Amino acid sequence: MSRILNINHVALIVDDIAEARRFYGEELGLELLPSFDFDYPAVFFRVNESQQLHITEWKDTMSFRGHFCMVVE
């Protein structure tokens, strides 16, 4: 059986990515990271040495892409 080691990242879906970027970057002081080139707006932040927060914006489409990713053995 696999063993969960930690959470790699959490992905949140927001309506206003600019405001989320400001809040997580300026209010909480998270470090902005490079993100992949998606077909939707996305920003990544470093939470600590092994965990990230991924923010994506979906205004017009219901999305089920919010998720968390675990690291397993």
PEBEL-V381504 format. One record per residue. N is the residue number from 1. PSI is psi in radians with two decimals (* if undefined). D_LAST is the distance of its C-alpha to the last C-alpha in Angstrom with 2 decimals. Layout:
BEGIN
N&PSI&D_LAST / N&PSI&D_LAST
END
This chain:
BEGIN
1&2.45&9.15 / 2&2.66&5.80 / 3&2.28&5.54 / 4&2.23&6.67 / 5&-0.74&6.80 / 6&3.11&9.95 / 7&2.19&12.29 / 8&-0.88&12.77 / 9&2.80&16.22 / 10&2.34&18.86 / 11&2.17&21.54 / 12&2.55&25.02 / 13&2.25&28.06 / 14&2.86&31.39 / 15&-0.40&35.03 / 16&1.63&35.91 / 17&-0.55&33.40 / 18&-0.75&35.96 / 19&-0.69&36.27 / 20&-0.74&32.52 / 21&-0.75&32.18 / 22&-0.83&35.04 / 23&-0.95&33.72 / 24&-0.57&30.15 / 25&-0.84&31.42 / 26&-0.80&34.72 / 27&-0.73&34.53 / 28&-0.18&31.01 / 29&0.42&30.90 / 30&2.52&27.56 / 31&2.22&27.32 / 32&2.33&27.83 / 33&2.77&25.47 / 34&2.53&26.26 / 35&2.91&25.23 / 36&2.87&25.17 / 37&1.57&28.46 / 38&2.99&28.25 / 39&0.40&31.30 / 40&2.75&31.34 / 41&2.39&31.47 / 42&2.49&28.23 / 43&2.52&27.50 / 44&2.49&24.33 / 45&2.61&24.27 / 46&2.20&22.20 / 47&-0.81&21.63 / 48&-2.90&20.14 / 49&-0.37&18.26 / 50&0.02&14.94 / 51&2.54&16.36 / 52&2.80&18.95 / 53&2.17&21.55 / 54&2.22&22.71 / 55&2.26&26.25 / 56&2.71&27.94 / 57&2.27&31.49 / 58&1.72&32.80 / 59&-0.73&36.46 / 60&-0.17&37.86 / 61&2.24&35.05 / 62&2.23&33.06 / 63&2.51&29.41 / 64&0.46&26.34 / 65&-0.11&24.06 / 66&2.34&23.32 / 67&3.02&19.65 / 68&2.62&16.62 / 69&2.18&13.31 / 70&2.57&10.03 / 71&2.24&7.00 / 72&2.78&3.81 / 73&*&0.00
END
